[in-house]
């Protein structure tokens, strides 16, 4: 199951943030990516919620500033990605 979650997570990051898989890094921030604006942020949250059947709290959504933050928040919902 972990491999599937990992693949789904990477697919979403690549699709929404327009990154190649080898560019996914915990320390990539919103400021690093011109494409990562407020609308993209909402699309990212929506994709994560749909793919993993979760509902992120407002605090969780506001906490996401880096790709690493996404992984940390997914972990709170029992979704492990590396």
Backbone torsions as a table, in degrees:
resi	resn	phi	psi	omega
1	UNK	NA	-35.8	-178.4
2	UNK	-60.7	-40.2	179.9
3	UNK	-61.8	-39.4	179.3
4	UNK	-66.0	-44.1	178.5
5	UNK	-62.0	-42.5	179.6
6	UNK	-60.8	-46.6	-179.0
7	UNK	-63.7	-43.7	179.0
8	UNK	-61.7	-46.3	178.6
9	UNK	-57.6	-48.9	-179.3
10	UNK	-64.5	-39.6	178.0
11	UNK	-58.2	-44.1	-178.7
12	UNK	-66.0	-46.6	179.8
13	UNK	-58.8	-46.0	-179.1
14	UNK	-64.6	-44.1	-177.1
15	UNK	-67.3	-46.7	-173.5
16	UNK	-82.5	-42.2	-175.7
17	UNK	-96.2	3.4	175.7
18	UNK	56.4	44.5	178.4
19	UNK	-109.5	153.2	168.5
20	UNK	-81.4	154.9	-178.5
21	UNK	-55.2	-39.0	-177.3
22	UNK	-75.0	-3.2	177.3
23	UNK	-97.2	-6.6	-179.7
24	UNK	-73.3	119.3	-178.7
25	UNK	-144.0	144.2	-178.1
26	UNK	-56.0	-31.4	-173.7
27	UNK	-94.3	9.2	173.1
28	UNK	-71.6	126.2	-176.2
29	UNK	-109.9	169.4	174.7
30	UNK	-58.6	-36.8	-179.1
31	UNK	-68.1	-26.6	-179.1
32	UNK	-71.4	-26.7	-172.1
33	UNK	-117.2	113.7	179.8
34	UNK	-59.1	-33.2	-178.1
35	UNK	-69.5	-20.8	-174.3
36	UNK	-84.3	75.7	176.8
37	UNK	-103.2	-171.3	-175.4
38	UNK	-64.0	-37.7	179.6
39	UNK	-68.3	-40.7	177.7
40	UNK	-64.7	-37.5	178.6
41	UNK	-60.4	-44.5	178.6
42	UNK	-65.6	-38.8	177.9
43	UNK	-64.4	-40.0	178.4
44	UNK	-61.5	-47.9	179.1
45	UNK	-60.6	-46.0	-179.1
46	UNK	-60.6	-45.5	179.4
47	UNK	-62.5	-43.5	179.2
48	UNK	-63.0	-44.3	-179.9
49	UNK	-61.6	-44.5	-178.9
50	UNK	-67.6	-45.6	-174.9
51	UNK	-65.9	-37.7	-174.8
52	UNK	-106.2	5.2	177.4
53	UNK	53.3	52.1	178.9
54	UNK	-129.0	168.6	175.3
55	UNK	-130.0	109.9	-178.6
56	UNK	-77.0	137.6	177.1
57	UNK	-73.0	162.7	176.8
58	UNK	-57.3	-41.3	178.8
59	UNK	-61.2	-42.5	178.4
60	UNK	-60.7	-45.4	-177.5
61	UNK	-62.1	-42.4	-179.7
62	UNK	-71.9	-24.2	-179.0
63	UNK	-73.4	-21.0	-175.8
64	UNK	-75.4	107.8	177.1
65	UNK	-123.1	-19.8	-179.9
66	UNK	-135.9	167.2	175.1
67	UNK	-64.1	-34.9	176.8
68	UNK	-60.8	-36.8	177.7
69	UNK	-62.1	-36.9	179.2
70	UNK	-60.6	-46.6	-179.4
71	UNK	-63.5	-40.9	180.0
72	UNK	-62.3	-44.1	-178.6
73	UNK	-69.1	-40.7	175.8
74	UNK	-59.2	-37.4	178.4
75	UNK	-60.6	-34.4	177.1
76	UNK	-61.4	-25.4	-178.8
77	UNK	-100.2	13.4	176.3
78	UNK	81.3	14.5	180.0
79	UNK	-104.3	113.0	-176.4
80	UNK	-98.4	119.7	173.2
81	UNK	-130.9	150.5	-177.5
82	UNK	-110.6	NA	NA
